[in-house]
């Protein structure tokens, strides 16, 4: 079973995304802030990381940069999941080291198709 790390501080978003992923046969591990997400990325070595950008402690882009300069570097796909949808936000996420970008609110009907590109 593939393992996905969800770094998300919003409880409703965590519930919805976890529900969709688990229903599709994935194991979901959750970090509610950036520092925990970084530590779990290194310790758990998930198959995919879903990274919220606006986190209570460390910005998700900074967490992504930390992961990319760590010992696991580019081996794990990181997808930004964010309500930031301004011009240039996608580019900022990709420049930070994200492999993809999904806008919130997520569409439960298309979410898995978007993720399957990276798993």
N, CA, C and O atoms as a DFTB+ gen file, in Angstrom:
476 C
 N C O
     1  1       0.852      -1.189       0.000
     2  2       0.000       0.000       0.000
     3  2       0.891       1.243       0.000
     4  3       1.802       1.363       0.819
     5  1       0.625       2.149      -0.908
     6  2       1.403       3.379      -0.994
     7  2       1.026       4.308       0.152
     8  3      -0.132       4.392       0.562
     9  1       2.051       5.009       0.656
    10  2       1.878       5.898       1.801
    11  2       1.975       7.345       1.350
    12  3       2.908       7.721       0.640
    13  1       1.006       8.157       1.765
    14  2       0.981       9.577       1.411
    15  2       1.025      10.402       2.690
    16  3       0.241      10.188       3.614
    17  1       1.955      11.347       2.722
    18  2       2.046      12.295       3.827
    19  2       1.236      13.529       3.452
    20  3       1.489      14.169       2.431
    21  1       0.267      13.850       4.286
    22  2      -0.562      15.043       4.103
    23  2      -0.146      16.072       5.141
    24  3      -0.322      15.857       6.340
    25  1       0.404      17.188       4.684
    26  2       0.801      18.282       5.571
    27  2      -0.258      19.358       5.416
    28  3      -0.263      20.105       4.437
    29  1      -1.158      19.432       6.394
    30  2      -2.340      20.303       6.282
    31  2      -2.794      20.688       7.684
    32  3      -2.971      19.818       8.537
    33  1      -2.986      21.987       7.934
    34  2      -3.392      22.438       9.263
    35  2      -4.907      22.540       9.431
    36  3      -5.390      22.606      10.562
    37  1      -5.659      22.555       8.348
    38  2      -7.109      22.704       8.439
    39  2      -7.778      21.337       8.607
    40  3      -7.612      20.445       7.775
    41  1      -8.527      21.191       9.685
    42  2      -9.134      19.903      10.017
    43  2     -10.100      19.410       8.942
    44  3     -10.094      18.224       8.612
    45  1     -10.923      20.288       8.395
    46  2     -11.883      19.876       7.360
    47  2     -11.163      19.393       6.099
    48  3     -11.555      18.393       5.497
    49  1     -10.111      20.108       5.707
    50  2      -9.338      19.690       4.536
    51  2      -8.655      18.347       4.786
    52  3      -8.629      17.482       3.911
    53  1      -8.098      18.181       5.996
    54  2      -7.458      16.899       6.335
    55  2      -8.451      15.764       6.223
    56  3      -8.141      14.712       5.664
    57  1      -9.641      15.972       6.754
    58  2     -10.661      14.920       6.732
    59  2     -11.043      14.561       5.298
    60  3     -11.063      13.383       4.940
    61  1     -11.344      15.557       4.484
    62  2     -11.790      15.309       3.106
    63  2     -10.696      14.621       2.278
    64  3     -10.954      13.627       1.599
    65  1      -9.492      15.154       2.341
    66  2      -8.405      14.577       1.544
    67  2      -8.076      13.171       2.025
    68  3      -7.885      12.267       1.212
    69  1      -8.008      12.979       3.337
    70  2      -7.727      11.642       3.883
    71  2      -8.801      10.650       3.471
    72  3      -8.501       9.516       3.097
    73  1     -10.044      11.077       3.541
    74  2     -11.159      10.204       3.172
    75  2     -11.027       9.743       1.719
    76  3     -11.161       8.556       1.425
    77  1     -10.766      10.675       0.827
    78  2     -10.628      10.341      -0.593
    79  2      -9.459       9.381      -0.806
    80  3      -9.587       8.384      -1.516
    81  1      -8.327       9.687      -0.190
    82  2      -7.138       8.849      -0.376
    83  2      -7.343       7.439       0.181
    84  3      -7.013       6.452      -0.477
    85  1      -7.886       7.351       1.390
    86  2      -8.093       6.040       2.014
    87  2      -9.110       5.220       1.232
    88  3      -8.964       4.006       1.093
    89  1     -10.134       5.883       0.727
    90  2     -11.142       5.193      -0.081
    91  2     -10.520       4.596      -1.348
    92  3     -11.011       3.601      -1.881
    93  1      -9.439       5.213      -1.819
    94  2      -8.750       4.746      -3.018
    95  2      -7.554       3.848      -2.705
    96  3      -6.729       3.574      -3.576
    97  1      -7.468       3.393      -1.449
    98  2      -6.480       2.388      -1.091
    99  2      -5.117       2.887      -0.650
   100  3      -4.157       2.117      -0.662
   101  1      -5.001       4.148      -0.261
   102  2      -3.726       4.685       0.186
   103  2      -3.688       4.787       1.707
   104  3      -4.706       5.023       2.357
   105  1      -2.508       4.605       2.249
   106  2      -2.286       4.862       3.673
   107  2      -1.965       6.341       3.806
   108  3      -1.133       6.864       3.065
   109  1      -2.614       7.019       4.740
   110  2      -2.413       8.453       4.916
   111  2      -1.797       8.708       6.284
   112  3      -2.313       8.252       7.304
   113  1      -0.692       9.441       6.294
   114  2      -0.110       9.919       7.541
   115  2      -0.221      11.436       7.513
   116  3      -0.102      12.057       6.456
   117  1      -0.450      12.024       8.677
   118  2      -0.804      13.444       8.728
   119  2       0.147      14.234       9.610
   120  3       0.517      13.811      10.705
   121  1       0.532      15.400       9.095
   122  2       1.265      16.392       9.881
   123  2       0.440      17.670       9.864
   124  3      -0.027      18.105       8.811
   125  1       0.265      18.263      11.033
   126  2      -0.572      19.454      11.138
   127  2       0.222      20.752      11.033
   128  3      -0.357      21.838      11.068
   129  1       1.548      20.648      10.903
   130  2       2.361      21.847      10.719
   131  2       3.603      21.500       9.905
   132  3       3.882      20.330       9.642
   133  1       4.326      22.511       9.519
   134  2       5.458      22.322       8.630
   135  2       6.617      21.560       9.237
   136  3       7.188      20.685       8.586
   137  1       6.978      21.878      10.480
   138  2       8.113      21.194      11.105
   139  2       7.838      19.703      11.248
   140  3       8.705      18.879      10.957
   141  1       6.641      19.356      11.693
   142  2       6.279      17.938      11.808
   143  2       6.274      17.290      10.435
   144  3       6.708      16.148      10.286
   145  1       5.789      18.004       9.434
   146  2       5.787      17.489       8.071
   147  2       7.192      17.185       7.583
   148  3       7.428      16.152       6.956
   149  1       8.124      18.081       7.870
   150  2       9.517      17.867       7.484
   151  2      10.071      16.618       8.163
   152  3      10.678      15.767       7.514
   153  1       9.858      16.517       9.466
   154  2      10.366      15.368      10.224
   155  2       9.747      14.057       9.739
   156  3      10.436      13.044       9.629
   157  1       8.447      14.082       9.451
   158  2       7.781      12.868       8.973
   159  2       8.245      12.493       7.563
   160  3       8.349      11.310       7.239
   161  1       8.519      13.482       6.736
   162  2       9.014      13.202       5.379
   163  2      10.327      12.429       5.459
   164  3      10.539      11.473       4.712
   165  1      11.203      12.847       6.366
   166  2      12.491      12.181       6.506
   167  2      12.355      10.814       7.173
   168  3      12.995       9.847       6.759
   169  1      11.521      10.741       8.203
   170  2      11.411       9.502       8.968
   171  2      10.530       8.433       8.339
   172  3      10.837       7.243       8.414
   173  1       9.447       8.855       7.727
   174  2       8.464       7.904       7.186
   175  2       8.724       7.527       5.723
   176  3       8.271       6.482       5.257
   177  1       9.442       8.370       5.019
   178  2       9.725       8.173       3.593
   179  2       8.466       7.801       2.796
   180  3       8.377       6.711       2.232
   181  1       7.499       8.722       2.760
   182  2       6.255       8.442       2.028
   183  2       6.490       8.364       0.520
   184  3       7.533       8.782       0.017
   185  1       5.509       7.827      -0.181
   186  2       5.581       7.736      -1.646
   187  2       5.214       9.058      -2.311
   188  3       5.567       9.299      -3.466
   189  1       4.500       9.918      -1.575
   190  2       4.043      11.205      -2.093
   191  2       3.783      12.119      -0.910
   192  3       3.362      11.660       0.152
   193  1       4.034      13.421      -1.088
   194  2       3.732      14.415      -0.051
   195  2       2.757      15.428      -0.639
   196  3       2.993      15.984      -1.712
   197  1       1.669      15.658       0.073
   198  2       0.719      16.718      -0.270
   199  2       0.975      17.854       0.712
   200  3       0.781      17.693       1.917
   201  1       1.409      18.998       0.200
   202  2       1.898      20.088       1.041
   203  2       1.008      21.317       0.943
   204  3       0.911      21.948      -0.110
   205  1       0.358      21.648       2.059
   206  2      -0.347      22.922       2.146
   207  2       0.723      24.016       2.151
   208  3       1.830      23.787       2.639
   209  1       0.419      25.173       1.630
   210  2       1.399      26.253       1.593
   211  2       1.304      27.132       2.830
   212  3       2.328      27.502       3.406
   213  1       0.103      27.466       3.242
   214  2      -0.077      28.348       4.394
   215  2      -0.226      27.489       5.646
   216  3      -1.305      26.970       5.934
   217  1       0.877      27.346       6.386
   218  2       0.905      26.531       7.596
   219  2       1.185      27.432       8.798
   220  3       1.721      28.529       8.637
   221  1       0.826      26.977      10.000
   222  2       0.944      27.854      11.167
   223  2       2.378      28.173      11.600
   224  3       2.608      29.207      12.228
   225  1       3.341      27.314      11.279
   226  2       4.701      27.561      11.746
   227  2       5.659      27.928      10.610
   228  3       6.205      29.030      10.582
   229  1       5.854      27.013       9.691
   230  2       6.766      27.226       8.572
   231  2       5.948      27.169       7.278
   232  3       5.155      26.249       7.077
   233  1       6.143      28.134       6.426
   234  2       5.489      28.160       5.119
   235  2       5.787      26.855       4.376
   236  3       6.916      26.365       4.413
   237  1       4.783      26.293       3.706
   238  2       4.947      25.035       2.986
   239  2       6.016      25.076       1.910
   240  3       6.630      24.052       1.612
   241  1       6.249      26.244       1.321
   242  2       7.317      26.364       0.328
   243  2       8.680      26.203       0.995
   244  3       9.589      25.597       0.427
   245  1       8.817      26.753       2.211
   246  2      10.069      26.601       2.949
   247  2      10.277      25.150       3.373
   248  3      11.398      24.644       3.336
   249  1       9.200      24.483       3.773
   250  2       9.302      23.061       4.138
   251  2       9.746      22.256       2.917
   252  3      10.595      21.371       3.022
   253  1       9.174      22.566       1.778
   254  2       9.551      21.878       0.544
   255  2      11.037      22.082       0.246
   256  3      11.739      21.133      -0.106
   257  1      11.511      23.316       0.386
   258  2      12.939      23.593       0.152
   259  2      13.815      22.795       1.118
   260  3      14.856      22.265       0.729
   261  1      13.384      22.712       2.389
   262  2      14.145      21.937       3.373
   263  2      14.191      20.460       2.987
   264  3      15.233      19.815       3.109
   265  1      13.080      19.935       2.530
   266  2      13.048      18.527       2.106
   267  2      13.975      18.329       0.916
   268  3      14.721      17.352       0.856
   269  1      13.925      19.261      -0.031
   270  2      14.737      19.132      -1.246
   271  2      16.238      19.238      -0.969
   272  3      17.039      18.722      -1.749
   273  1      16.628      19.886       0.108
   274  2      18.055      19.973       0.443
   275  2      18.455      18.929       1.480
   276  3      19.598      18.923       1.937
   277  1      17.531      18.045       1.857
   278  2      17.815      16.997       2.835
   279  2      18.321      15.742       2.141
   280  3      18.519      15.720       0.926
   281  1      18.526      14.706       2.931
   282  2      19.043      13.447       2.386
   283  2      18.062      12.755       1.435
   284  3      18.487      11.940       0.616
   285  1      16.753      13.059       1.523
   286  2      15.792      12.416       0.611
   287  2      15.593      13.224      -0.665
   288  3      15.035      12.713      -1.636
   289  1      16.037      14.462      -0.678
   290  2      16.066      15.354      -1.842
   291  2      14.898      15.187      -2.797
   292  3      13.755      15.435      -2.412
   293  1      15.150      14.779      -4.018
   294  2      14.118      14.753      -5.040
   295  2      13.437      13.425      -5.208
   296  3      12.705      13.223      -6.176
   297  1      13.660      12.510      -4.285
   298  2      13.134      11.163      -4.475
   299  2      11.634      11.049      -4.199
   300  3      11.008      10.072      -4.612
   301  1      11.055      12.014      -3.517
   302  2       9.628      11.956      -3.189
   303  2       8.902      13.095      -3.904
   304  3       9.264      14.259      -3.732
   305  1       7.882      12.774      -4.702
   306  2       7.101      13.850      -5.324
   307  2       6.365      14.669      -4.260
   308  3       5.801      14.115      -3.316
   309  1       6.380      15.977      -4.423
   310  2       5.675      16.887      -3.516
   311  2       4.685      17.684      -4.350
   312  3       5.047      18.315      -5.343
   313  1       3.422      17.641      -3.924
   314  2       2.365      18.375      -4.609
   315  2       1.861      19.474      -3.670
   316  3       1.437      19.193      -2.549
   317  1       1.909      20.711      -4.131
   318  2       1.360      21.822      -3.357
   319  2      -0.165      21.769      -3.475
   320  3      -0.715      21.657      -4.570
   321  1      -0.824      21.853      -2.334
   322  2      -2.289      21.942      -2.329
   323  2      -2.612      23.226      -1.579
   324  3      -2.378      23.331      -0.375
   325  1      -3.145      24.192      -2.298
   326  2      -3.258      25.507      -1.695
   327  2      -4.424      26.318      -2.233
   328  3      -4.892      26.111      -3.353
   329  1      -4.871      27.232      -1.413
   330  2      -5.903      28.172      -1.854
   331  2      -5.247      29.387      -2.503
   332  3      -5.937      30.261      -3.028
   333  1      -3.903      29.444      -2.467
   334  2      -3.201      30.506      -3.184
   335  2      -3.362      30.257      -4.675
   336  3      -2.824      29.284      -5.204
   337  1      -4.081      31.108      -5.342
   338  2      -4.326      30.892      -6.771
   339  2      -4.080      32.173      -7.565
   340  3      -4.707      32.409      -8.598
   341  1      -3.180      32.973      -7.079
   342  2      -2.860      34.208      -7.778
   343  2      -1.850      33.920      -8.890
   344  3      -1.195      32.878      -8.893
   345  1      -1.738      34.830      -9.807
   346  2      -0.762      34.687     -10.889
   347  2       0.630      34.581     -10.269
   348  3       1.021      35.410      -9.447
   349  1       1.358      33.566     -10.669
   350  2       2.716      33.369     -10.170
   351  2       2.830      32.389      -9.024
   352  3       3.932      31.930      -8.723
   353  1       1.719      32.049      -8.368
   354  2       1.794      31.138      -7.226
   355  2       2.207      29.727      -7.648
   356  3       2.988      29.075      -6.955
   357  1       1.691      29.261      -8.769
   358  2       2.077      27.938      -9.273
   359  2       3.590      27.910      -9.531
   360  3       4.271      26.953      -9.162
   361  1       4.099      28.954     -10.158
   362  2       5.519      29.030     -10.479
   363  2       6.365      29.037      -9.209
   364  3       7.411      28.391      -9.155
   365  1       5.911      29.774      -8.176
   366  2       6.638      29.811      -6.900
   367  2       6.709      28.417      -6.284
   368  3       7.748      28.021      -5.756
   369  1       5.618      27.685      -6.350
   370  2       5.594      26.331      -5.792
   371  2       6.558      25.422      -6.548
   372  3       7.289      24.643      -5.938
   373  1       6.558      25.521      -7.863
   374  2       7.449      24.686      -8.671
   375  2       8.908      25.064      -8.441
   376  3       9.776      24.193      -8.383
   377  1       9.179      26.355      -8.309
   378  2      10.541      26.820      -8.053
   379  2      11.049      26.344      -6.694
   380  3      12.244      26.094      -6.534
   381  1      10.152      26.216      -5.714
   382  2      10.524      25.750      -4.380
   383  2      10.842      24.262      -4.366
   384  3      11.459      23.764      -3.424
   385  1      10.419      23.549      -5.414
   386  2      10.712      22.119      -5.479
   387  2       9.496      21.226      -5.571
   388  3       9.625      20.002      -5.566
   389  1       8.312      21.817      -5.656
   390  2       7.103      21.011      -5.820
   391  2       7.050      20.443      -7.237
   392  3       7.507      21.072      -8.191
   393  1       6.490      19.255      -7.351
   394  2       6.350      18.611      -8.660
   395  2       5.016      18.940      -9.318
   396  3       4.847      18.743     -10.521
   397  1       4.067      19.443      -8.528
   398  2       2.745      19.760      -9.032
   399  2       2.043      20.731      -8.111
   400  3       2.565      21.102      -7.059
   401  1       0.843      21.141      -8.519
   402  2       0.115      22.204      -7.828
   403  2      -1.373      21.951      -8.020
   404  3      -1.852      21.866      -9.151
   405  1      -2.104      21.830      -6.916
   406  2      -3.548      21.637      -6.974
   407  2      -4.200      22.737      -6.140
   408  3      -3.827      22.967      -4.990
   409  1      -5.173      23.405      -6.737
   410  2      -5.856      24.487      -6.024
   411  2      -6.959      23.954      -5.122
   412  3      -7.625      22.969      -5.441
   413  1      -7.138      24.630      -3.980
   414  2      -8.266      24.360      -3.090
   415  2      -9.360      25.354      -3.435
   416  3      -9.053      26.443      -3.920
   417  1     -10.591      25.033      -3.211
   418  2     -11.029      23.737      -2.685
   419  2     -10.830      22.647      -3.734
   420  3     -11.013      22.871      -4.930
   421  1     -10.450      21.462      -3.257
   422  2     -10.230      20.366      -4.195
   423  2     -11.564      19.863      -4.721
   424  3     -12.601      19.979      -4.067
   425  1     -11.509      19.310      -5.903
   426  2     -12.690      18.701      -6.509
   427  2     -12.570      17.194      -6.282
   428  3     -11.719      16.552      -6.898
   429  1     -13.402      16.618      -5.414
   430  2     -13.293      15.189      -5.114
   431  2     -13.389      14.295      -6.348
   432  3     -12.858      13.185      -6.349
   433  1     -14.052      14.760      -7.380
   434  2     -14.236      13.944      -8.577
   435  2     -12.993      13.906      -9.468
   436  3     -12.806      12.949     -10.219
   437  1     -12.143      14.933      -9.396
   438  2     -10.951      14.965     -10.243
   439  2      -9.648      14.832      -9.456
   440  3      -8.577      14.685     -10.046
   441  1      -9.735      14.882      -8.145
   442  2      -8.547      14.893      -7.282
   443  2      -7.640      13.691      -7.526
   444  3      -6.433      13.864      -7.695
   445  1      -8.185      12.488      -7.548
   446  2      -7.371      11.292      -7.709
   447  2      -6.706      11.251      -9.084
   448  3      -5.563      10.809      -9.199
   449  1      -7.391      11.695     -10.108
   450  2      -6.796      11.719     -11.443
   451  2      -5.583      12.642     -11.482
   452  3      -4.589      12.349     -12.147
   453  1      -5.675      13.762     -10.761
   454  2      -4.545      14.687     -10.710
   455  2      -3.365      14.063      -9.976
   456  3      -2.215      14.230     -10.383
   457  1      -3.655      13.339      -8.884
   458  2      -2.586      12.727      -8.103
   459  2      -1.932      11.553      -8.805
   460  3      -0.733      11.324      -8.646
   461  1      -2.694      10.820      -9.568
   462  2      -2.149       9.618     -10.220
   463  2      -1.025       9.937     -11.188
   464  3      -0.262       9.045     -11.557
   465  1      -0.908      11.178     -11.603
   466  2       0.201      11.590     -12.453
   467  2       1.543      11.484     -11.717
   468  3       2.602      11.386     -12.337
   469  1       1.473      11.505     -10.380
   470  2       2.691      11.583      -9.572
   471  2       2.974      10.320      -8.771
   472  3       4.068      10.172      -8.226
   473  1       2.019       9.416      -8.689
   474  2       2.196       8.199      -7.885
   475  2       2.623       7.056      -8.779
   476  3       2.826       5.940      -8.300
